[in-house]
Amino acid sequence: MYLHLGQDTIVAADTVVGVFDLDNSTISKHTREFLARAQREGRVVDVTRELPKSFIVCWDRGRETVYLSQMAPSTLLKRSKAGGFL
């Protein structure tokens, strides 16, 4: 199974660690530090041409990647259920 994150980006569903609402989760200092570190290390992939609404953390082949998506977490959840991911 795959999960479409927006634009032309899909990821294998079994690599998804979590889907997070960008507005609500960045209130935490730890989340902001995590995202800043991922950005510095080149592990952030922006798959939106708009203001991102969510970030998706994936773990594949020993590498962590953070995707920024214009899709709301609820939309990604619906897509994952429709695709049999959950």
N, CA, C and O atoms as a GROMACS GRO file, in nm:
protein
  344
    1MET      N    1   0.082  -0.117   0.000
    1MET     CA    2   0.000   0.000   0.000
    1MET      C    3   0.088   0.125   0.000
    1MET      O    4   0.199   0.127   0.053
    2TYR      N    5   0.033   0.227  -0.062
    2TYR     CA    6   0.102   0.356  -0.069
    2TYR      C    7   0.010   0.466  -0.021
    2TYR      O    8  -0.112   0.453  -0.024
    3LEU      N    9   0.070   0.576   0.023
    3LEU     CA   10  -0.005   0.691   0.069
    3LEU      C   11   0.039   0.812  -0.013
    3LEU      O   12   0.157   0.845  -0.019
    4HIS      N   13  -0.058   0.877  -0.077
    4HIS     CA   14  -0.031   0.996  -0.158
    4HIS      C   15  -0.026   1.117  -0.065
    4HIS      O   16  -0.123   1.145   0.006
    5LEU      N   17   0.086   1.189  -0.064
    5LEU     CA   18   0.106   1.302   0.026
    5LEU      C   19   0.076   1.436  -0.036
    5LEU      O   20   0.069   1.537   0.034
    6GLY      N   21   0.059   1.440  -0.166
    6GLY     CA   22   0.036   1.566  -0.235
    6GLY      C   23   0.134   1.581  -0.349
    6GLY      O   24   0.238   1.515  -0.354
    7GLN      N   25   0.098   1.670  -0.442
    7GLN     CA   26   0.176   1.689  -0.564
    7GLN      C   27   0.195   1.551  -0.628
    7GLN      O   28   0.097   1.480  -0.649
    8ASP      N   29   0.314   1.513  -0.658
    8ASP     CA   30   0.339   1.382  -0.718
    8ASP      C   31   0.417   1.292  -0.624
    8ASP      O   32   0.501   1.214  -0.669
    9THR      N   33   0.391   1.302  -0.495
    9THR     CA   34   0.469   1.228  -0.396
    9THR      C   35   0.385   1.121  -0.328
    9THR      O   36   0.278   1.149  -0.273
   10ILE      N   37   0.435   1.000  -0.333
   10ILE     CA   38   0.374   0.888  -0.260
   10ILE      C   39   0.482   0.820  -0.178
   10ILE      O   40   0.600   0.822  -0.213
   11VAL      N   41   0.440   0.761  -0.067
   11VAL     CA   42   0.533   0.685   0.017
   11VAL      C   43   0.470   0.550   0.047
   11VAL      O   44   0.348   0.536   0.047
   12ALA      N   45   0.553   0.453   0.073
   12ALA     CA   46   0.503   0.322   0.114
   12ALA      C   47   0.439   0.338   0.252
   12ALA      O   48   0.500   0.394   0.343
   13ALA      N   49   0.317   0.290   0.266
   13ALA     CA   50   0.241   0.307   0.391
   13ALA      C   51   0.314   0.247   0.511
   13ALA      O   52   0.304   0.300   0.621
   14ASP      N   53   0.386   0.139   0.490
   14ASP     CA   54   0.454   0.075   0.604
   14ASP      C   55   0.577   0.151   0.652
   14ASP      O   56   0.639   0.112   0.751
   15THR      N   57   0.614   0.260   0.583
   15THR     CA   58   0.727   0.342   0.628
   15THR      C   59   0.681   0.460   0.712
   15THR      O   60   0.763   0.528   0.774
   16VAL      N   61   0.550   0.487   0.715
   16VAL     CA   62   0.497   0.603   0.786
   16VAL      C   63   0.500   0.578   0.938
   16VAL      O   64   0.440   0.483   0.988
   17VAL      N   65   0.571   0.664   1.007
   17VAL     CA   66   0.580   0.657   1.153
   17VAL      C   67   0.466   0.738   1.214
   17VAL      O   68   0.406   0.695   1.313
   18GLY      N   69   0.436   0.854   1.156
   18GLY     CA   70   0.329   0.938   1.209
   18GLY      C   71   0.293   1.051   1.116
   18GLY      O   72   0.374   1.094   1.034
   19VAL      N   73   0.170   1.099   1.130
   19VAL     CA   74   0.119   1.214   1.056
   19VAL      C   75   0.078   1.317   1.161
   19VAL      O   76   0.001   1.286   1.252
   20PHE      N   77   0.128   1.439   1.148
   20PHE     CA   78   0.110   1.539   1.252
   20PHE      C   79   0.057   1.669   1.195
   20PHE      O   80   0.098   1.713   1.087
   21ASP      N   81  -0.034   1.731   1.268
   21ASP     CA   82  -0.088   1.862   1.232
   21ASP      C   83   0.019   1.966   1.261
   21ASP      O   84   0.067   1.976   1.374
   22LEU      N   85   0.057   2.041   1.162
   22LEU     CA   86   0.168   2.135   1.177
   22LEU      C   87   0.134   2.248   1.274
   22LEU      O   88   0.220   2.287   1.354
   23ASP      N   89   0.012   2.301   1.270
   23ASP     CA   90  -0.025   2.411   1.359
   23ASP      C   91  -0.026   2.368   1.506
   23ASP      O   92   0.027   2.438   1.592
   24ASN      N   93  -0.086   2.254   1.533
   24ASN     CA   94  -0.100   2.210   1.672
   24ASN      C   95   0.028   2.154   1.731
   24ASN      O   96   0.058   2.176   1.848
   25SER      N   97   0.104   2.082   1.652
   25SER     CA   98   0.221   2.014   1.708
   25SER      C   99   0.342   2.106   1.724
   25SER      O  100   0.429   2.077   1.805
   26THR      N  101   0.348   2.215   1.648
   26THR     CA  102   0.465   2.302   1.659
   26THR      C  103   0.456   2.397   1.778
   26THR      O  104   0.543   2.482   1.796
   27ILE      N  105   0.352   2.382   1.858
   27ILE     CA  106   0.345   2.456   1.984
   27ILE      C  107   0.456   2.406   2.077
   27ILE      O  108   0.513   2.483   2.156
   28SER      N  109   0.486   2.278   2.067
   28SER     CA  110   0.587   2.216   2.152
   28SER      C  111   0.729   2.255   2.108
   28SER      O  112   0.762   2.251   1.989
   29LYS      N  113   0.810   2.292   2.204
   29LYS     CA  114   0.950   2.326   2.178
   29LYS      C  115   1.024   2.206   2.119
   29LYS      O  116   1.109   2.222   2.031
   30HIS      N  117   0.992   2.086   2.166
   30HIS     CA  118   1.060   1.965   2.120
   30HIS      C  119   1.030   1.938   1.972
   30HIS      O  120   1.117   1.897   1.896
   31THR      N  121   0.906   1.962   1.933
   31THR     CA  122   0.870   1.943   1.792
   31THR      C  123   0.940   2.045   1.704
   31THR      O  124   0.991   2.010   1.598
   32ARG      N  125   0.944   2.168   1.747
   32ARG     CA  126   1.014   2.272   1.669
   32ARG      C  127   1.161   2.238   1.655
   32ARG      O  128   1.219   2.256   1.548
   33GLU      N  129   1.223   2.190   1.762
   33GLU     CA  130   1.364   2.150   1.757
   33GLU      C  131   1.384   2.031   1.663
   33GLU      O  132   1.480   2.028   1.586
   34PHE      N  133   1.292   1.934   1.669
   34PHE     CA  134   1.300   1.818   1.581
   34PHE      C  135   1.294   1.861   1.434
   34PHE      O  136   1.376   1.817   1.353
   35LEU      N  137   1.199   1.948   1.401
   35LEU     CA  138   1.184   1.993   1.262
   35LEU      C  139   1.304   2.077   1.217
   35LEU      O  140   1.350   2.065   1.104
   36ALA      N  141   1.355   2.161   1.306
   36ALA     CA  142   1.472   2.243   1.273
   36ALA      C  143   1.594   2.156   1.247
   36ALA      O  144   1.670   2.181   1.153
   37ARG      N  145   1.613   2.054   1.330
   37ARG     CA  146   1.727   1.963   1.312
   37ARG      C  147   1.714   1.885   1.182
   37ARG      O  148   1.811   1.869   1.108
   38ALA      N  149   1.593   1.837   1.153
   38ALA     CA  150   1.570   1.763   1.028
   38ALA      C  151   1.599   1.853   0.907
   38ALA      O  152   1.655   1.808   0.807
   39GLN      N  153   1.559   1.979   0.917
   39GLN     CA  154   1.585   2.074   0.808
   39GLN      C  155   1.735   2.095   0.789
   39GLN      O  156   1.784   2.092   0.676
   40ARG      N  157   1.807   2.116   0.899
   40ARG     CA  158   1.952   2.137   0.891
   40ARG      C  159   2.022   2.016   0.831
   40ARG      O  160   2.120   2.030   0.757
   41GLU      N  161   1.973   1.896   0.863
   41GLU     CA  162   2.035   1.773   0.815
   41GLU      C  163   1.989   1.732   0.676
   41GLU      O  164   2.031   1.629   0.624
   42GLY      N  165   1.902   1.812   0.616
   42GLY     CA  166   1.857   1.784   0.479
   42GLY      C  167   1.758   1.669   0.469
   42GLY      O  168   1.749   1.604   0.366
   43ARG      N  169   1.684   1.644   0.577
   43ARG     CA  170   1.589   1.532   0.577
   43ARG      C  171   1.445   1.577   0.556
   43ARG      O  172   1.352   1.497   0.571
   44VAL      N  173   1.424   1.705   0.523
   44VAL     CA  174   1.289   1.756   0.501
   44VAL      C  175   1.262   1.767   0.352
   44VAL      O  176   1.342   1.824   0.277
   45VAL      N  177   1.148   1.713   0.310
   45VAL     CA  178   1.106   1.720   0.171
   45VAL      C  179   0.974   1.796   0.168
   45VAL      O  180   0.875   1.752   0.226
   46ASP      N  181   0.974   1.911   0.102
   46ASP     CA  182   0.853   1.993   0.091
   46ASP      C  183   0.778   1.950  -0.034
   46ASP      O  184   0.825   1.972  -0.146
   47VAL      N  185   0.661   1.891  -0.016
   47VAL     CA  186   0.582   1.842  -0.131
   47VAL      C  187   0.460   1.931  -0.154
   47VAL      O  188   0.358   1.884  -0.205
   48THR      N  189   0.470   2.056  -0.118
   48THR     CA  190   0.358   2.148  -0.135
   48THR      C  191   0.403   2.277  -0.201
   48THR      O  192   0.517   2.321  -0.187
   49ARG      N  193   0.311   2.335  -0.272
   49ARG     CA  194   0.336   2.468  -0.329
   49ARG      C  195   0.259   2.573  -0.249
   49ARG      O  196   0.257   2.691  -0.283
   50GLU      N  197   0.195   2.526  -0.143
   50GLU     CA  198   0.113   2.611  -0.058
   50GLU      C  199   0.167   2.605   0.085
   50GLU      O  200   0.271   2.546   0.111
   51LEU      N  201   0.094   2.667   0.174
   51LEU     CA  202   0.129   2.661   0.315
   51LEU      C  203   0.106   2.519   0.366
   51LEU      O  204  -0.005   2.468   0.353
   52PRO      N  205   0.207   2.454   0.422
   52PRO     CA  206   0.188   2.316   0.468
   52PRO      C  207   0.094   2.308   0.588
   52PRO      O  208   0.093   2.395   0.674
   53LYS      N  209   0.014   2.202   0.590
   53LYS     CA  210  -0.081   2.178   0.698
   53LYS      C  211  -0.038   2.062   0.787
   53LYS      O  212  -0.082   2.051   0.901
   54SER      N  213   0.048   1.976   0.734
   54SER     CA  214   0.089   1.859   0.812
   54SER      C  215   0.233   1.823   0.780
   54SER      O  216   0.290   1.865   0.679
   55PHE      N  217   0.290   1.744   0.870
   55PHE     CA  218   0.419   1.682   0.838
   55PHE      C  219   0.408   1.534   0.868
   55PHE      O  220   0.342   1.491   0.962
   56ILE      N  221   0.476   1.458   0.784
   56ILE     CA  222   0.470   1.313   0.790
   56ILE      C  223   0.612   1.262   0.812
   56ILE      O  224   0.703   1.297   0.737
   57VAL      N  225   0.630   1.181   0.915
   57VAL     CA  226   0.761   1.124   0.944
   57VAL      C  227   0.763   0.981   0.891
   57VAL      O  228   0.677   0.900   0.925
   58CYS      N  229   0.863   0.952   0.807
   58CYS     CA  230   0.877   0.817   0.750
   58CYS      C  231   1.015   0.762   0.786
   58CYS      O  232   1.113   0.836   0.798
   59TRP      N  233   1.020   0.632   0.803
   59TRP     CA  234   1.145   0.562   0.832
   59TRP      C  235   1.161   0.451   0.728
   59TRP      O  236   1.082   0.357   0.723
   60ASP      N  237   1.265   0.464   0.646
   60ASP     CA  238   1.286   0.367   0.539
   60ASP      C  239   1.434   0.342   0.521
   60ASP      O  240   1.512   0.436   0.502
   61ARG      N  241   1.472   0.216   0.527
   61ARG     CA  242   1.612   0.175   0.507
   61ARG      C  243   1.708   0.248   0.599
   61ARG      O  244   1.815   0.292   0.558
   62GLY      N  245   1.667   0.261   0.725
   62GLY     CA  246   1.752   0.324   0.825
   62GLY      C  247   1.762   0.474   0.814
   62GLY      O  248   1.849   0.535   0.878
   63ARG      N  249   1.675   0.535   0.737
   63ARG     CA  250   1.679   0.681   0.719
   63ARG      C  251   1.542   0.740   0.751
   63ARG      O  252   1.439   0.691   0.706
   64GLU      N  253   1.546   0.847   0.829
   64GLU     CA  254   1.424   0.919   0.864
   64GLU      C  255   1.406   1.036   0.768
   64GLU      O  256   1.500   1.112   0.744
   65THR      N  257   1.286   1.051   0.713
   65THR     CA  258   1.254   1.162   0.624
   65THR      C  259   1.126   1.228   0.674
   65THR      O  260   1.032   1.161   0.716
   66VAL      N  261   1.124   1.360   0.669
   66VAL     CA  262   1.008   1.437   0.709
   66VAL      C  263   0.951   1.504   0.584
   66VAL      O  264   1.022   1.578   0.515
   67TYR      N  265   0.825   1.479   0.556
   67TYR     CA  266   0.758   1.539   0.441
   67TYR      C  267   0.663   1.647   0.491
   67TYR      O  268   0.590   1.626   0.587
   68LEU      N  269   0.666   1.762   0.425
   68LEU     CA  270   0.569   1.868   0.452
   68LEU      C  271   0.463   1.862   0.345
   68LEU      O  272   0.494   1.861   0.226
   69SER      N  273   0.336   1.858   0.386
   69SER     CA  274   0.227   1.841   0.291
   69SER      C  275   0.119   1.946   0.312
   69SER      O  276   0.096   1.992   0.424
   70GLN      N  277   0.053   1.984   0.203
   70GLN     CA  278  -0.059   2.077   0.212
   70GLN      C  279  -0.187   2.006   0.254
   70GLN      O  280  -0.289   2.070   0.279
   71MET      N  281  -0.182   1.873   0.261
   71MET     CA  282  -0.298   1.794   0.301
   71MET      C  283  -0.315   1.800   0.453
   71MET      O  284  -0.217   1.793   0.528
   72ALA      N  285  -0.439   1.812   0.496
   72ALA     CA  286  -0.468   1.808   0.639
   72ALA      C  287  -0.450   1.665   0.689
   72ALA      O  288  -0.471   1.571   0.613
   73PRO      N  289  -0.411   1.647   0.813
   73PRO     CA  290  -0.396   1.512   0.868
   73PRO      C  291  -0.523   1.428   0.852
   73PRO      O  292  -0.515   1.308   0.827
   74SER      N  293  -0.639   1.491   0.867
   74SER     CA  294  -0.765   1.417   0.852
   74SER      C  295  -0.782   1.364   0.710
   74SER      O  296  -0.834   1.254   0.691
   75THR      N  297  -0.738   1.439   0.611
   75THR     CA  298  -0.745   1.393   0.472
   75THR      C  299  -0.652   1.275   0.450
   75THR      O  300  -0.688   1.178   0.385
   76LEU      N  301  -0.532   1.284   0.506
   76LEU     CA  302  -0.437   1.173   0.492
   76LEU      C  303  -0.489   1.048   0.564
   76LEU      O  304  -0.468   0.936   0.517
   77LEU      N  305  -0.555   1.068   0.677
   77LEU     CA  306  -0.614   0.955   0.749
   77LEU      C  307  -0.722   0.888   0.664
   77LEU      O  308  -0.726   0.765   0.656
   78LYS      N  309  -0.808   0.966   0.602
   78LYS     CA  310  -0.912   0.911   0.515
   78LYS      C  311  -0.850   0.833   0.400
   78LYS      O  312  -0.898   0.726   0.364
   79ARG      N  313  -0.744   0.889   0.342
   79ARG     CA  314  -0.677   0.820   0.231
   79ARG      C  315  -0.617   0.688   0.277
   79ARG      O  316  -0.621   0.588   0.206
   80SER      N  317  -0.560   0.690   0.397
   80SER     CA  318  -0.497   0.567   0.447
   80SER      C  319  -0.601   0.461   0.475
   80SER      O  320  -0.576   0.343   0.450
   81LYS      N  321  -0.717   0.499   0.525
   81LYS     CA  322  -0.826   0.402   0.551
   81LYS      C  323  -0.881   0.349   0.420
   81LYS      O  324  -0.908   0.229   0.407
   82ALA      N  325  -0.898   0.437   0.322
   82ALA     CA  326  -0.951   0.397   0.192
   82ALA      C  327  -0.856   0.299   0.122
   82ALA      O  328  -0.900   0.211   0.048
   83GLY      N  329  -0.726   0.316   0.146
   83GLY     CA  330  -0.628   0.230   0.084
   83GLY      C  331  -0.599   0.104   0.164
   83GLY      O  332  -0.514   0.024   0.125
   84GLY      N  333  -0.670   0.086   0.275
   84GLY     CA  334  -0.648  -0.032   0.356
   84GLY      C  335  -0.529  -0.025   0.448
   84GLY      O  336  -0.486  -0.126   0.503
   85PHE      N  337  -0.473   0.096   0.465
   85PHE     CA  338  -0.355   0.113   0.550
   85PHE      C  339  -0.389   0.092   0.696
   85PHE      O  340  -0.311   0.033   0.770
   86LEU      N  341  -0.507   0.140   0.740
   86LEU     CA  342  -0.546   0.124   0.880
   86LEU      C  343  -0.659   0.025   0.893
   86LEU      O  344  -0.706  -0.001   1.004
   0.00000   0.00000   0.00000
